[in-house]
């Protein structure tokens, strides 16, 4: 669609930068989930469960569903926030079907969302959990619930190492974004955000890994 607005070389370079930023954003989101969800699950006395070993089945009898935290008869869905711009329509249907699958499998669905800013998508998801006998904890109530379930010692851990950084990030993200520029060189990327700078070394930063696709990756594919 932008062909002709720039030279072919410049447009091709822009597409590479866009893809690079998308890869970083997507992988960062995955790593954030992989970091926070097991910590929260362990803090409240539960465990994250993969799709292959999950007792939560589609429609109660089908394939298993990945669960952020399974605690006794409660199946937690843990989110930093639910934005008005939900992911693909198929993936959103999966989100809405989760509480129904929990109920059909004999479990109570529990939705935990740390950002309490209301929007139609959050309301829709909350209503789906409540409709199927679930619980919904949003904003301050989400933190209160987790800290009460975690107990005094782990509650301090959750507050210091999870709540404080997330609250600080959500509270200080500006409405009017500062200027952002990227200087990309063969081995270094300099990202200028307002008056601050982040330097990323592109050589030898990440060791080779045997990357495994998530167990529920098939739910997001056509």
C-alpha positions, 0 to 999 in steps of 0.5 A, a space after each residue: 500500500 505504501 509502494 511509491 511513497 518511498 523509493 523501493 530501497 527505502 520502503 524495503 528498509 522500513 519493512 525490515 525495521 517494522 518486522 524487527 520491532 514486531 519480533 521484539 514486541 512479540 517475543 518480549 510479551 511471551 517472555 513477560 508471561 513466562 516470567 510473571 505467570 509462574 511466579 504468581 502461580 507459585 505465590 498463591 500455591 498453584 502451578 501453571 499447566 500446559 495444554 497437553 497435561 491440562 484437566 481443562 478440556 474444550 467443551 469438557 471432553 476435547 483437547 486440553 487448554 493451557 492454564 496460567 495457574 491451576 489451584 485446587 479447583 480454580 483455573 486462573 487466567 492472569 493478564 496485565 491488561 485487556 485492551 480495547 484492541 483485542 487480538 485476532 477474532 479467532 483468538 478472542 473467541 478462544 479467550 471467551 470460551 475459556 471460562 465455559 471450558 473450565 465450567 464444563 471440566 468441573 473447575 471455577 474460572 478466575 480472571 485476574 487483570 492488574 490494569 483496572 481501566 475499563 473498556 468494552 473488551 474487559 467487560 465482555 471477558 468479565 461477563 463471560 467468567 461471571 456467566 460460567 460461575 467464575 470470579 473476576 478480580 480487576 485493578 486493586 481487587 486483583 492485587 488484594 486477592 493475590 496477596 491474600 491468597 499468597 499469605 504474609 511472606 509471599 504477599 510481600 514478595 508479590 508486592 515488591 517484585 511484581 506489583 511495584 514494577 507493574 504499577 510504576 510502569 502503568 502509572 508513568 506511561 505518558 498519554 502524549 508519547 515522546 519522540 522515538 528514534 532508532 539508529 541501526 548499525 551492524 552490531 548496535 542499535 541505539 534507541 532514543 526516547 525523549 532525552 534518554 537512550 537505550 543501547 542494544 548489542 546485536 552481537 552475542 547478546 542471546 545464546 542459541 536456544 532450542 526454541 520450543 513452540 507453546 503447547 497451545 500454538 495450534 489454537 492460534 493457527 488457521 
